[in-house]
Each structure stands twice: as C-alpha cells, then as structure tokens.
C-alpha cells in the first residue's frame, strides 16, 4: 500500500474573507480592530464570512508591530512538584483574564539550565517573565534580564543579598520566619531532637532560608540544630537518607521538611522502614499543597498562598511591562495547617523501642 502525504490546506487570509463578504480588505481589518468604524450590517456580513471560511485573526503580527506580544514567560523548576503546578495554573487564569498568553519552560532544578530554558522563552518574544531561580542573590540569568531591560518578577524567591539583589521584584512568604514558626510548634509539642530534611541548598535558596529559620527557632529555645539531611530534589527514594538518621539511639523525634513533596516522601519511606508516623517520629512540611490534606495522617505544614503569589506576581509584572517603576516586593502571610502527622514527642524509652527494620538495609522496592 502506498501512502501519500496529505497536502496542507492553505490558511484563509483576510483577502479571502473580503472576497466572500464582498467588501475591501481594509473593511475586514476595521471590523476586527474597531467594529464601530463600519455599519452593523457590514460587520455581521464580514463575521459570517470569516466563520464560514474558518478565518482567525492572528494577533501576533499586530502585537509585534506594536512592540508587544501580550505573552508572558513562566520559568519554574518543575511541574512534578504540586506547588509549581498549582502556581502555573493560577498564572494562566490571571493571564487569560487579562488577554495574555503564557509560555512555560522548566529547569529541572538545575541552575545551569536556567539560561537555556529562559532563552526558549525570550525567543518567543515574551513581554516579561515570572520565574523561580536557584539563587536570586547570585543569578547570572537575572543579571542578563536586567541588562536587556526585560521585566521580570520572582516567585517564591526572597532576594536577601547585597546591592541590586535587594531591589529585585519578588512575591513570596518570609521563608525564614515561616520555618521558624513551624519548628517552634514542634518544640511546643515536646520535641527536642528535630532534624531537617532539605532539598539541595545549591538548587534552592528557599531551602537555605528555611534552614536558617529552623536553626533560629532551636537556638532561641536553647536547643541544638542538627546537620540537615540534604537531598537532590528529583530523588525518588529517601530510605538511604532516613535509614542512617533513624537507626541511631539519638534519632530525631521530629522531621521538618523543606517542602511538602519531601514530607510526603518521608512519610512513605518511614513506613517502608517499619516506623510509624507520628507514633515513632513526627513529620512536618512546607508549602500547603492540597494533597497533604488527603493523606493519612494529614500532613502538618506551612501553608503558602500559592494562588495569591501567582496572581499578585502577574499583576506586578503587568505593571512593569506597562512601564511603571518597581516600587517594592510583596511578602505574603503564611499559616500553619496542623494535621495528625505531628504528635507529642514520644518518651525517651519508646523512641528507641522500635528500631528501623533490619530488612530495610536491602531497600526492597515498594
């Protein structure tokens, strides 16, 4: 059997619509750009012809001639993390309501990918960028955008470096303060050995800020901060990390995780190691993703207002794209969602009565 390539149907042009409606091309253009310039009868005839021919006005050419595409770029680490997927959805809703389109690229939590991924967006002539980078204080990408005069707004990043880094537009919670409040809650529940499970500090300045809040809370209560259990973000199994930490006589009675994604993985892998949450060890997260409310036990977490971060960030970017001067970053309020994954600290005896399952050394797959 011989297969023949189907010939593509030529795109319907504005001149085709003009011939179908019996008017000039200029009249068709006026109908789609400002229908008040033609009679209602003519406008109706032109629209009927356009519908019959399947004609759609291409706004890109007009936008490029005007120097704007009404498109925004969104650069995020990944959509596998629920908080970023939620953020992108909220950005798209805000953009659609304002008549803007959205182009997206991901970095895979790799700082080296940020320039390449951003170039894909800039080649699409986006008017501005909403982005989360690995390190807002030392980002070559942000320096490049500033040199080129391309408007951008950071989401979740909280620039805290010197010089221009402080003046960069951003929308986030106060990561350090929010982490401190969660760790204070764990201390109030009687926990004295609290360890942090953190995404790679190289990949996330948010994780570093949250670790600073963790240390600050313990220091203010006269407790010792422990070395963080640091892991790459895209890891799929925390058992090697948790097995060593939980197999010690001085094992932590609570884990504070720098994201809900890590907290949910920790709860799963602690069960695989034969430990009960929260009977043997309590687990708390950071983000407030809705999935945390659906697991058993319900996840205790810091709730970030992700929809507000997205919509406020988009509104700020629109104002910058419109020529307004940057007037300051936004720090939004966080809350604590207290679920059943955190319980009062176990007694010293019961904390070591249930050692990590010996068979876990083989890390049997689920």
C-alpha positions as CSV (number, residue, x, y, z in Angstrom):
1,X,0.0,0.0,0.0
2,X,1.3,3.4,-1.0
3,X,0.9,6.2,1.5
4,X,0.5,9.7,0.1
5,X,1.2,12.8,2.2
6,X,-1.9,14.9,2.6
7,X,-1.5,18.4,1.3
8,X,-1.9,21.1,3.9
9,X,-4.9,23.3,3.3
10,X,-3.8,26.9,2.7
11,X,-4.6,29.2,5.5
12,X,-7.5,31.5,5.0
13,X,-6.4,35.1,4.6
14,X,-8.0,38.4,5.3
15,X,-8.4,38.9,1.5
16,X,-10.4,35.6,1.2
17,X,-12.8,36.9,3.8
18,X,-13.1,40.2,1.9
19,X,-14.0,38.4,-1.4
20,X,-16.5,36.2,0.4
21,X,-18.2,39.2,2.1
22,X,-18.0,41.4,-1.0
23,X,-16.1,44.2,0.8
24,X,-12.5,45.5,0.8
25,X,-9.7,44.1,2.8
26,X,-9.5,47.4,4.7
27,X,-13.1,47.0,5.8
28,X,-12.4,43.5,7.1
29,X,-9.5,44.8,9.1
30,X,-11.7,47.6,10.5
31,X,-14.3,45.0,11.6
32,X,-11.7,43.0,13.6
33,X,-9.9,46.0,15.0
34,X,-12.7,48.5,15.6
35,X,-16.1,47.4,14.5
36,X,-17.6,50.8,15.4
37,X,-16.0,52.2,12.2
38,X,-18.3,50.2,10.0
39,X,-22.1,49.6,9.9
40,X,-23.6,46.8,12.0
41,X,-24.8,45.1,8.8
42,X,-21.4,45.1,7.2
43,X,-19.7,43.9,10.4
44,X,-22.2,41.0,10.6
45,X,-21.6,40.1,7.0
46,X,-17.8,40.1,7.5
47,X,-18.0,37.9,10.6
48,X,-20.3,35.5,8.9
49,X,-17.8,35.1,6.0
50,X,-14.9,34.7,8.5
51,X,-16.8,31.9,10.3
52,X,-17.7,30.1,7.1
53,X,-14.1,30.2,5.9
54,X,-12.6,29.3,9.3
55,X,-10.7,32.5,9.5
56,X,-9.0,33.5,12.7
57,X,-7.3,36.8,13.1
58,X,-3.6,36.4,14.0
59,X,-2.8,38.9,16.8
60,X,0.9,38.1,16.8
61,X,1.7,40.2,13.8
62,X,-0.2,43.2,15.1
63,X,1.4,42.7,18.5
64,X,4.9,42.6,17.1
65,X,4.3,45.7,15.1
66,X,3.1,47.4,18.3
67,X,6.2,46.2,20.1
68,X,4.4,43.8,22.4
69,X,3.2,40.2,22.1
70,X,0.9,40.2,25.1
71,X,2.7,37.0,26.1
72,X,4.4,36.3,29.4
73,X,7.0,33.6,30.1
74,X,7.0,31.4,33.1
75,X,10.2,29.7,34.3
76,X,9.8,27.2,37.1
77,X,11.9,24.3,38.4
78,X,9.4,21.6,37.6
79,X,5.7,20.7,37.3
80,X,6.2,17.4,39.2
81,X,6.1,19.4,42.4
82,X,2.5,20.2,43.1
83,X,3.1,23.7,44.4
84,X,4.6,24.7,41.0
85,X,1.9,23.0,39.0
86,X,-0.7,24.9,41.1
87,X,1.3,28.2,40.6
88,X,1.3,27.8,36.8
89,X,-2.4,27.1,36.7
90,X,-3.1,30.2,38.7
91,X,-0.8,32.3,36.5
92,X,-2.7,31.0,33.4
93,X,-6.0,32.0,34.9
94,X,-4.8,35.6,35.6
95,X,-3.2,35.9,32.2
96,X,-6.2,34.7,30.3
97,X,-8.5,37.2,32.2
98,X,-6.1,40.0,31.1
99,X,-5.9,38.8,27.5
100,X,-2.3,37.5,27.8
101,X,-0.9,34.1,26.7
102,X,1.6,32.1,28.7
103,X,4.7,30.2,27.6
104,X,6.4,27.8,30.0
105,X,9.8,26.3,30.4
106,X,11.3,24.2,33.3
107,X,14.8,24.0,34.6
108,X,14.7,20.6,36.3
109,X,16.1,22.2,39.5
110,X,19.4,22.6,37.6
111,X,20.9,26.2,37.9
112,X,22.9,25.5,34.7
113,X,19.6,25.0,32.8
114,X,18.2,28.4,33.7
115,X,19.8,30.4,30.9
116,X,19.0,27.9,28.2
117,X,15.4,27.5,29.4
118,X,14.9,31.3,29.6
119,X,16.3,31.7,26.0
120,X,13.5,29.4,24.7
121,X,11.0,31.9,26.3
122,X,12.8,35.0,25.1
123,X,13.0,33.7,21.6
124,X,9.1,33.7,21.7
125,X,9.3,37.4,22.3
126,X,7.6,37.3,25.6
127,X,7.0,40.8,27.1
128,X,8.1,39.7,30.6
129,X,9.0,36.7,32.8
130,X,7.6,35.2,36.0
131,X,10.3,32.9,37.4
132,X,11.7,30.9,40.3
133,X,15.5,30.6,40.2
134,X,18.0,28.5,42.2
135,X,19.7,31.5,43.9
136,X,18.2,35.0,43.4
137,X,21.1,36.7,45.0
138,X,23.7,35.3,42.6
139,X,21.8,34.6,39.4
140,X,23.5,35.3,36.0
141,X,20.1,35.0,34.4
142,X,18.6,37.8,36.5
143,X,21.7,40.0,35.7
144,X,21.2,39.3,32.0
145,X,17.5,40.2,32.1
146,X,18.4,43.5,33.9
147,X,21.0,44.3,31.3
148,X,18.5,43.7,28.5
149,X,15.7,45.7,30.2
150,X,13.4,42.7,30.2
151,X,10.8,43.0,33.0
152,X,10.6,40.1,35.5
153,X,9.1,39.1,38.8
154,X,10.5,36.4,41.1
155,X,8.0,34.0,42.6
156,X,8.9,32.2,45.9
157,X,12.4,33.5,45.8
158,X,13.2,36.0,48.5
159,X,16.2,38.1,47.5
160,X,18.4,38.8,50.6
161,X,21.8,39.5,49.1
162,X,23.5,42.9,48.8
163,X,23.2,45.6,46.2
164,X,20.7,45.2,43.4
165,X,19.5,41.8,44.6
166,X,17.5,43.5,47.3
167,X,15.7,45.6,44.8
168,X,14.6,42.8,42.6
169,X,10.8,42.4,42.3
170,X,9.5,39.3,44.1
171,X,6.4,37.8,45.7
172,X,6.8,35.2,48.4
173,X,6.2,34.4,52.1
174,X,9.0,35.1,54.6
175,X,10.6,31.7,54.3
176,X,12.9,32.1,57.3
177,X,10.1,33.3,59.6
178,X,7.6,30.7,58.4
179,X,10.1,27.9,59.0
180,X,10.8,29.3,62.5
181,X,7.1,29.2,63.3
182,X,6.8,25.6,62.3
183,X,9.8,24.5,64.3
184,X,8.6,26.4,67.3
185,X,5.3,24.4,67.0
186,X,7.4,21.1,67.0
187,X,9.2,22.3,70.1
188,X,5.9,23.2,71.8
189,X,4.8,19.6,71.2
190,X,7.8,18.5,73.3
191,X,10.3,17.6,70.5
192,X,13.9,18.3,71.4
193,X,15.7,16.3,68.7
194,X,14.4,17.9,65.4
195,X,16.1,17.3,62.2
196,X,15.5,19.0,58.8
197,X,15.1,17.1,55.5
198,X,16.1,19.7,53.0
199,X,16.3,20.0,49.2
200,X,19.7,20.8,47.9
201,X,20.8,24.2,49.1
202,X,22.6,24.6,45.7
203,X,19.3,24.1,43.9
204,X,17.1,26.2,46.2
205,X,17.8,29.4,48.1
206,X,14.3,28.9,49.7
207,X,15.6,25.7,51.3
208,X,18.6,27.6,52.8
209,X,16.3,30.3,54.2
210,X,14.1,27.7,55.7
211,X,17.1,26.0,57.3
212,X,18.1,29.4,58.8
213,X,14.6,29.6,60.3
214,X,15.0,26.1,61.7
215,X,18.3,27.0,63.4
216,X,16.9,30.2,64.7
217,X,14.0,28.5,66.4
218,X,16.1,25.9,68.1
219,X,18.8,28.5,69.2
220,X,16.1,30.7,70.8
221,X,14.9,27.7,72.9
222,X,18.4,26.7,73.9
223,X,18.4,23.6,71.6
224,X,21.0,22.2,69.2
225,X,20.4,22.4,65.5
226,X,21.3,19.1,63.8
227,X,23.1,18.7,60.4
228,X,20.5,18.8,57.7
229,X,19.6,15.7,55.7
230,X,20.2,17.3,52.3
231,X,18.9,15.6,49.2
232,X,18.6,16.4,45.4
233,X,15.1,17.5,44.6
234,X,14.4,14.9,41.9
235,X,15.4,11.9,44.1
236,X,12.7,9.2,44.3
237,X,13.6,7.4,47.4
238,X,14.6,8.8,50.8
239,X,15.2,5.5,52.5
240,X,19.0,5.6,52.3
241,X,19.0,9.1,53.9
242,X,16.4,8.2,56.6
243,X,17.8,4.8,57.4
244,X,21.0,6.1,58.9
245,X,19.4,9.0,60.7
246,X,16.6,6.9,62.3
247,X,18.8,3.9,63.2
248,X,20.7,5.9,65.9
249,X,20.0,5.9,69.6
250,X,19.7,9.7,69.3
251,X,17.4,9.5,66.4
252,X,15.2,12.6,65.9
253,X,11.7,12.5,67.2
254,X,10.5,15.0,64.5
255,X,11.5,15.8,60.9
256,X,10.9,19.2,59.4
257,X,11.0,19.0,55.6
258,X,11.7,22.0,53.4
259,X,8.8,21.1,51.1
260,X,5.5,19.1,51.2
261,X,6.9,16.9,48.4
262,X,9.8,15.8,50.6
263,X,7.5,15.5,53.6
264,X,5.1,13.1,51.8
265,X,8.0,11.1,50.5
266,X,9.5,10.9,54.0
267,X,6.2,9.7,55.5
268,X,6.0,7.0,52.8
269,X,9.6,5.9,53.3
270,X,9.5,5.9,57.1
271,X,6.6,3.4,56.8
272,X,8.7,1.3,54.5
273,X,11.4,1.3,57.1
274,X,9.0,0.0,59.7
275,X,8.4,3.3,61.5
276,X,5.1,4.8,62.5
277,X,4.1,8.5,61.8
278,X,3.6,10.1,64.2
279,X,4.0,7.4,66.8
280,X,7.7,7.0,66.3
281,X,8.5,10.2,64.5
282,X,6.5,13.3,63.6
283,X,6.8,14.9,60.2
284,X,6.1,18.5,59.1
285,X,6.3,20.1,55.7
286,X,6.3,23.4,53.9
287,X,4.0,24.6,51.1
288,X,0.5,23.6,52.0
289,X,-0.3,21.6,48.9
290,X,-3.9,20.2,48.9
291,X,-2.6,16.6,48.6
292,X,-1.3,16.9,52.2
293,X,-4.9,17.0,53.4
294,X,-5.8,13.8,51.6
295,X,-3.1,11.5,53.1
296,X,-3.3,9.6,56.4
297,X,-2.2,11.0,58.7
298,X,-3.0,14.5,57.4
299,X,0.3,16.5,56.9
300,X,1.2,19.3,59.2
301,X,2.6,22.0,57.1
302,X,3.4,25.7,56.5
303,X,0.8,27.0,54.0
304,X,1.9,29.4,51.3
305,X,-0.9,31.3,49.5
306,X,0.2,30.0,46.1
307,X,-2.8,31.4,44.2
308,X,-2.1,34.8,45.6
309,X,1.7,34.5,44.9
310,X,0.8,33.8,41.3
311,X,-1.9,36.5,40.8
312,X,0.0,39.2,42.6
313,X,3.1,38.3,40.8
314,X,1.3,38.5,37.4
315,X,-0.2,41.9,38.3
316,X,3.2,43.3,39.3
317,X,4.7,42.0,36.1
318,X,1.9,43.7,34.1
319,X,2.6,47.0,35.7
320,X,6.4,46.6,35.0
321,X,5.6,45.7,31.4
322,X,3.4,48.8,31.2
323,X,6.4,51.0,32.1
324,X,5.7,51.5,35.8
325,X,8.7,51.7,38.1
326,X,9.3,48.9,40.6
327,X,8.0,50.1,44.0
328,X,8.8,47.1,46.2
329,X,8.4,43.4,46.7
330,X,5.5,41.6,48.3
331,X,5.8,39.4,51.4
332,X,2.6,37.5,51.9
333,X,1.3,35.9,55.1
334,X,1.8,32.2,55.8
335,X,-0.3,30.0,58.1
336,X,0.3,26.6,59.8
337,X,-2.0,23.7,59.0
338,X,-1.9,21.4,61.9
339,X,-2.5,17.8,60.9
340,X,-2.1,14.5,62.5
341,X,1.4,13.8,61.2
342,X,2.7,15.7,64.2
343,X,2.1,14.4,67.8
344,X,3.7,15.0,71.2
345,X,7.2,13.7,71.4
346,X,7.5,10.1,72.5
347,X,9.1,9.2,75.8
348,X,12.8,8.5,75.7
349,X,12.2,4.8,76.1
350,X,9.6,4.4,73.4
351,X,11.7,6.5,71.0
352,X,14.2,3.6,70.7
353,X,11.9,0.7,71.4
354,X,11.1,0.4,67.7
355,X,14.3,0.3,65.7
356,X,14.4,0.7,61.9
357,X,13.5,-2.6,60.3
358,X,16.7,-4.6,59.6
359,X,15.4,-5.8,56.3
360,X,15.4,-2.1,55.2
361,X,19.2,-2.4,54.7
362,X,18.3,-4.1,51.4
363,X,16.0,-1.3,50.5
364,X,13.4,-3.6,49.0
365,X,11.4,-1.7,46.3
366,X,7.8,-0.9,47.1
